Amino acid sequence: MTKPVVDYTRRHLRLGWWSLLAFATLGLGLESLHGFKIRTYLDVSNETRRLMWTLAHAHGTLLAILNIVFGLSLRVVPELTTSQLPFASSALAGATIAVPAAFFLGGIVFYGGDPGLGILLLPVGAFLLLAAIFLIARGVNSPNIRPRSPRQ
């Protein structure tokens, strides 16, 4: 039995667009909490929650866009597909989930001015993101990538 071929382009485009929808919706929810003056979100005593949830929205949106760019890069530069692609893909997907989740969970329950225990996911997500970026950058820097001739 042969291993199924993973379409990394489709995987990251799908993850990117659905994540963008989710984090844009989170942003709309945060704006609604602000607009309706919900004290659980706006009170000075809840500043940590507001910061953590805003960071979850911002990082999630950025990572969603990064997935879309990576998916499109695989189409434009097919030579990027190296032996490290499965790990780079999984690391980027993991970071897309772990980083915003760490911020969001850190804002649900917090202790004084410190985020909750959910923030412990952040170093894991940050490591995954840095590993993915390194592998992708190394793949782009590969001598196997040739410039394409301009279309006429």
C-alpha positions as CSV (number, residue, x, y, z in Angstrom):
1,M,0.0,0.0,0.0
2,T,1.4,3.4,-1.0
3,K,1.4,6.5,1.2
4,P,-1.2,9.1,0.2
5,V,0.3,12.2,-1.3
6,V,-0.5,15.3,0.8
7,D,-1.4,18.4,-1.2
8,Y,0.3,21.0,1.0
9,T,-0.9,23.9,-1.1
10,R,-4.5,23.0,-0.6
11,R,-3.9,22.2,3.1
12,H,-2.4,25.7,3.9
13,L,-4.9,27.6,1.7
14,R,-7.7,25.8,3.5
15,L,-6.2,26.4,6.9
16,G,-5.3,30.0,6.1
17,W,-8.7,31.0,4.8
18,W,-10.7,29.2,7.6
19,S,-8.4,30.6,10.2
20,L,-8.8,34.1,8.8
21,L,-12.5,33.7,9.0
22,A,-12.3,32.5,12.6
23,F,-9.9,35.3,13.8
24,A,-11.8,38.0,11.9
25,T,-14.9,36.8,13.7
26,L,-13.1,36.9,17.0
27,G,-12.1,40.5,16.1
28,L,-15.7,41.3,15.4
29,G,-16.7,39.8,18.8
30,L,-14.1,41.8,20.6
31,E,-15.3,45.0,18.9
32,S,-18.9,44.1,20.0
33,L,-17.7,43.6,23.6
34,H,-16.1,47.1,23.3
35,G,-19.1,48.6,21.6
36,F,-21.6,47.3,24.1
37,K,-19.4,48.3,27.0
38,I,-19.2,44.8,28.5
39,R,-17.5,45.2,31.8
40,T,-16.0,41.7,31.8
41,Y,-13.9,43.0,28.9
42,L,-13.5,46.7,29.5
43,D,-13.0,47.2,33.2
44,V,-9.5,48.2,34.3
45,S,-9.3,45.1,36.4
46,N,-9.7,43.1,33.2
47,E,-7.0,44.8,31.3
48,T,-5.0,41.5,31.1
49,R,-8.0,39.8,29.5
50,R,-8.4,42.5,26.9
51,L,-4.7,42.5,26.0
52,M,-4.5,38.7,25.8
53,W,-7.6,38.4,23.6
54,T,-6.4,41.3,21.4
55,L,-3.1,39.5,21.0
56,A,-4.9,36.2,20.1
57,H,-6.9,38.0,17.4
58,A,-3.9,39.8,15.9
59,H,-1.5,36.8,16.0
60,G,-4.2,34.5,14.6
61,T,-5.0,36.8,11.7
62,L,-1.3,37.2,10.9
63,L,-0.7,33.4,11.0
64,A,-3.7,32.8,8.8
65,I,-2.3,35.2,6.2
66,L,1.1,33.5,6.6
67,N,-0.6,30.1,5.8
68,I,-2.2,31.6,2.6
69,V,1.1,33.1,1.5
70,F,2.9,29.8,2.1
71,G,0.2,27.8,0.2
72,L,0.6,30.2,-2.7
73,S,4.4,30.1,-2.5
74,L,4.2,26.3,-3.0
75,R,2.3,26.9,-6.2
76,V,4.6,29.6,-7.5
77,V,7.9,28.0,-6.4
78,P,7.2,24.2,-6.6
79,E,10.9,23.6,-6.0
80,L,10.2,24.5,-2.3
81,T,9.0,20.9,-1.8
82,T,12.0,19.4,0.1
83,S,12.3,16.5,2.4
84,Q,11.6,19.0,5.3
85,L,8.2,20.1,3.8
86,P,6.1,17.7,6.0
87,F,7.6,19.0,9.2
88,A,7.6,22.7,8.0
89,S,3.9,22.3,7.1
90,S,3.0,20.6,10.4
91,A,5.0,23.2,12.4
92,L,3.3,26.1,10.7
93,A,-0.1,24.5,11.2
94,G,0.7,23.8,14.9
95,A,1.8,27.4,15.4
96,T,-1.3,28.7,13.8
97,I,-3.3,26.9,16.5
98,A,-1.0,27.1,19.5
99,V,0.0,30.8,19.5
100,P,-3.5,32.4,19.4
101,A,-4.9,29.6,21.7
102,A,-2.2,30.5,24.2
103,F,-3.1,34.1,24.3
104,F,-6.9,33.4,24.3
105,L,-6.7,30.8,27.1
106,G,-4.3,33.1,29.0
107,G,-7.1,35.7,29.1
108,I,-9.9,33.6,30.2
109,V,-8.7,33.2,33.8
110,F,-5.8,35.4,34.9
111,Y,-4.1,36.2,38.2
112,G,-3.8,39.9,39.0
113,G,-1.9,41.3,36.0
114,D,-0.5,37.9,34.9
115,P,-2.1,35.7,32.2
116,G,-3.5,32.3,33.0
117,L,-1.8,29.0,32.6
118,G,-2.9,28.8,28.9
119,I,-0.1,31.1,28.1
120,L,2.3,28.2,28.7
121,L,1.4,27.1,25.1
122,L,3.1,30.2,23.7
123,P,6.7,29.0,23.8
124,V,5.6,25.8,22.1
125,G,3.8,27.7,19.4
126,A,6.7,30.2,19.0
127,F,9.2,27.4,18.6
128,L,7.0,25.7,15.9
129,L,6.7,29.0,14.1
130,L,10.4,29.7,14.1
131,A,11.2,26.2,13.0
132,A,8.7,26.5,10.1
133,I,10.0,29.9,9.0
134,F,13.6,28.6,9.2
135,L,12.8,25.6,7.0
136,I,10.8,27.6,4.5
137,A,13.5,30.2,4.3
138,R,16.1,27.6,3.8
139,G,14.0,26.0,1.1
140,V,13.6,29.3,-0.7
141,N,17.4,29.8,-0.5
142,S,18.0,26.4,-2.1
143,P,20.1,26.4,-5.3
144,N,17.4,24.2,-6.9
145,I,15.2,27.2,-7.3
146,R,15.5,28.7,-10.8
147,P,14.0,32.0,-11.9
148,R,11.1,31.6,-14.2
149,S,11.2,33.2,-17.6
150,P,8.8,36.0,-18.1
151,R,5.6,35.2,-20.0
152,Q,5.1,36.8,-23.3
